[in-house]
Amino acid sequence: MRWGVSIGVVLVAGAMAGGHVVGIGAPNPRQLVDKETAPTVDVELVIAVDVSYSMDMDELAVQREGYAQAIVSKEFLQALSTGPNRRIAVTYFEWSASSDQKIIIPWRMIDGPETADAVANEIMETPVRRGSRTSISGAINFALPLFDENPYRGLRRVIDISGDGPNNHGAPITGARDAALEKGITINGLPIMVKEPSFVTMDIDNLDFYYEDCVIGGPGSFVVSIKDRDKFKEAIRTKLLLEVAGRTPERRIVPVAEKEPRVPCLIGEKLWQDRWGR
């Protein structure tokens, strides 16, 4: 396969770019698509990737490379070939604060090695950046209208959201989650837990519980946790394979409505208030 941009190249590009971009999103004006006449794909997949300052530059680069490598892997392409349409639509954006989202890959169709290579190259060629605060709710709210603009109609609609901390900016997470579920959209989570929790970076214990109880939802929703830096790429690949194949991990996640959250869904906002008083 033609894909092969190294982490070093991405880090250098990110350093040369400098700073961070705020409030960058989908092109305007938004163009809605007639879904009744749109070509059908097996899944419309929105990949929403955390780039907040609590993620170091190495983690950001490994995360980027993990998604790119997963998309061109033979396992991913095999999963792709098992669907009734043998193609998916994917868009990839990065997020931090409630007004900070940047689309890296607009909607693209992946139907085999060539289109997978093209998407992977496009991911790796974009400089790594970082942003302040953590607004999972902002990422979900940004993702919702993207489905209306997708020129493909999916049998399933999924938001794949990664992050290394709880929501601490913008609207509460549960409202955004519930708005997605009302539209029949599934939210899956990739909590990143490779560091010891730190008050400085607003980390919490049991981030996987927080994602399970406060973030994810919808038919077949699940969480794949990353607790070992060496397993970063493997976890990303596993999650994408499950989403493309329409499967879930063996361990069932109990829907949030069936129980009380084990971690308060406003814990991130409380931590920010306790530290900064606002």
WODAFEN-V844624 format. One record per residue. SS is DSSP state (2 for helix, 1 for strand, 0 for the rest). PSI is psi as a letter, one per 20 degrees, with the letter a starting at -180 (* if undefined). OMEGA is omega in radians with two decimals (NA if undefined). Layout:
<<SS PSI OMEGA> <SS PSI OMEGA>>
This chain:
<<0 q -3.01> <0 i -3.05> <0 p 3.12> <0 l 3.06> <0 p -3.03> <0 r 3.06> <2 h -3.12> <2 g 3.13> <2 g -3.13> <2 g 3.13> <2 g 3.12> <2 g 3.13> <2 g 3.12> <2 g 3.12> <2 h 3.13> <2 h -3.11> <2 g 3.09> <0 q 3.04> <0 a 3.07> <0 r -3.04> <0 p -3.09> <0 p 2.99> <0 k 3.11> <0 p -3.09> <0 b -3.11> <0 q 3.13> <0 q 3.08> <0 q -0.06> <0 q 3.13> <0 p 3.13> <0 o 3.13> <0 q -3.06> <0 q 3.03> <0 o -3.05> <0 h -3.11> <0 h -3.11> <0 j -3.10> <0 q 3.06> <1 q -3.07> <1 p 3.03> <1 r -3.12> <1 h 3.12> <1 q 2.92> <1 o -3.01> <1 o 3.03> <1 o 3.09> <1 o -3.09> <1 o -2.92> <1 p 3.13> <1 p 3.06> <0 k -3.13> <1 r -3.05> <0 i 3.08> <0 i 3.02> <0 p 3.10> <0 r -3.03> <2 h 3.12> <2 g 3.10> <2 g 3.14> <2 g 3.14> <2 g 3.12> <2 h 3.10> <2 g 3.10> <2 g -3.09> <2 h 3.12> <2 g 3.11> <2 g -3.13> <2 g -3.14> <2 h 3.14> <2 g -3.07> <2 h -3.13> <2 j -3.09> <0 q 3.13> <2 h 3.12> <2 g 3.11> <2 g -3.11> <2 h 3.07> <2 g 3.10> <2 h 3.12> <2 h -3.05> <2 i -3.12> <0 i -3.11> <0 q -3.12> <0 h 3.14> <0 i 3.13> <0 k 3.07> <0 q 3.09> <1 r 2.99> <1 p -3.08> <1 q 2.94> <1 q -2.99> <1 p 3.07> <1 q 3.13> <1 q -3.03> <1 q 2.95> <0 e -3.14> <0 r -3.05> <0 h 3.14> <0 j -3.07> <0 n 3.03> <1 p 3.13> <1 p 3.10> <1 p 3.10> <1 g 3.12> <1 o 2.99> <1 r -3.10> <1 p 3.09> <1 q 3.03> <1 p 3.02> <1 o -3.13> <0 j 3.13> <0 a -3.06> <2 g -3.06> <2 g -3.14> <2 h 3.07> <2 g 3.10> <2 g -3.09> <2 g 3.13> <2 g 3.14> <2 g 3.11> <2 g -3.11> <2 h 3.08> <2 g -3.03> <2 h -3.10> <2 i -3.13> <0 p -3.12> <0 q 3.06> <0 p 3.11> <0 r 3.11> <0 q 3.13> <1 r -3.12> <0 q 3.10> <0 r -3.11> <0 o 3.13> <0 n 3.07> <2 h 3.11> <2 g 3.10> <2 h 3.12> <2 g 3.13> <2 g 3.14> <2 h 3.08> <2 h -3.08> <2 h -2.99> <2 g -3.13> <2 i 3.12> <2 h 3.12> <2 h 3.14> <2 h -3.11> <2 i -3.09> <0 p -3.14> <0 j 3.11> <1 q 3.13> <1 o -3.07> <1 q 3.00> <1 h 3.04> <1 q 3.06> <1 p -2.99> <1 p 2.93> <1 p 3.12> <1 o -3.01> <1 p 3.11> <1 q 3.10> <1 q -3.13> <0 j 3.11> <0 r -3.13> <0 r 3.07> <0 p 3.08> <0 j -3.11> <0 q 3.12> <0 b -3.09> <0 q 3.06> <0 q -3.04> <2 h -3.02> <2 h 3.11> <2 g 3.12> <2 g 3.11> <2 g -3.09> <2 h 3.10> <2 h 3.10> <2 g -3.11> <2 h 3.11> <2 h 3.12> <0 j 3.14> <0 k -3.13> <0 p 3.09> <1 p 3.07> <1 p 3.03> <1 q -3.06> <1 q 3.06> <1 m 3.11> <1 p -3.08> <1 o -2.99> <0 l -3.05> <0 i 3.13> <0 q 2.99> <0 p 3.13> <0 p -3.10> <0 p 3.09> <0 h -3.10> <0 g -3.09> <0 j 3.07> <0 k 3.10> <0 r 3.09> <0 q 2.96> <0 q 3.03> <0 l 3.09> <2 h 3.11> <2 h 3.07> <2 g 3.12> <2 g 3.13> <2 g -3.12> <2 h -3.01> <2 h -3.01> <2 h -3.00> <2 g -3.00> <0 r 3.09> <1 r 3.14> <0 r -3.09> <0 p 3.09> <0 j -3.09> <0 q -3.11> <0 r 3.08> <1 p 2.94> <0 o -3.08> <0 q 3.03> <1 o -3.11> <0 i -3.12> <0 p -3.11> <2 h -3.13> <2 i -3.13> <2 j -3.07> <2 g -3.06> <2 h 3.13> <2 g -3.14> <2 g 3.11> <2 g -3.14> <2 g 3.12> <2 g -3.11> <2 g 3.14> <2 h 3.12> <2 g 3.13> <2 g -3.11> <2 g 3.14> <2 h -3.11> <2 i -3.12> <0 k -3.12> <0 r 3.11> <0 q 3.08> <0 r -3.13> <0 h 3.14> <0 p -3.10> <0 p 3.03> <0 p -3.13> <0 p 3.13> <0 q -3.02> <2 h -3.09> <2 i -3.06> <2 i -3.07> <0 r 3.07> <0 q 3.13> <0 p 3.08> <0 h 3.05> <0 p -3.12> <0 p -3.08> <0 i 3.08> <0 j -3.08> <2 h 3.13> <2 g 3.10> <2 h 3.12> <2 g 3.12> <2 g 3.13> <2 g 3.13> <2 g -3.12> <2 h -3.09> <2 g -3.00> <2 i 3.11> <0 k 3.13> <0 * NA>>
